[in-house]
Amino acid sequence: MKRIKNIFKISTWNSFFSWKNTSNIGRLKFLNASYIIFIILPILVKLFSRLDKIKFTIDNNIHIIDLELPFNWKLLYFSAVALVIGNILYYFSCPKIIRLYPDFERFVKSGMPKVYLHRMLAKYFVNHTGADNLNGMLTYYERYSKIHKINGFHMRTALESLRDEEPLDGGNFVFTQELMNFTYWHLRIITMLSYLTGLLLLLWVIIEKVIYTLKYLI
């Protein structure tokens, strides 16, 4: 497996915007709450804007409660929008070999055959490079890839091993993941930026609320 990994030498910025890194964010459970915020928050804002204030009397004393959301709702909503966009792009653009199978053990448990890996690569290359065979795949990476610096012999051996009748091993899985990890560069960059924007805005809202609470207590 280490020999397979050594085929790839990835530049720093591409490594950061990889599908694997994006997937680490995409798997966070709390991001699902962004859909609820995206739908419910505008309704709450509309409701609070109409009610504005509540007046009531207790023991002949008039009390007034200002109805306003206890946080910066605009920042929170923009955060939810960014996270929803990130989730949608992640679901439809991230290769399944990364989104559904974060590790080799998960892939083995799924019962997927080794030929599935070869078909995944073949489908991508046919659709996006016009390479419909092994030599075409090698030519594409040798001539056009600015991400990978590939040892041609090892590359050919790894691709051919996906089609032989030998049992599936971790090297086959890692090799396929590494190839698909840097596909659709424009989509993975937009997806990661959407996630980061949403998380930073959410952090801003939380910090504002903490500062406000501390000032109130002090």
Secondary structure, 3 states (H helix, E strand, C coil): CHHHHCCCCCCHHHHHCCHHHHHHHHCCHHHHHHHHHHHHHHHHHHHHHHHCEEEEEECCEEEEEECCCCCCHHHHHHHHHHHHHHHHHHHHHCCHHHHCCCCHHHHHHHCCCHHHHHHHHHHHHHHHCCCCCHHHHHHHHHHHCCCCCCCHHHHHHHHHHCCCCCCCCHHHHHHHHHHHCCCCHHHHHHHHHHHHHHHHHHHHHHHHHHHHHHHHHC
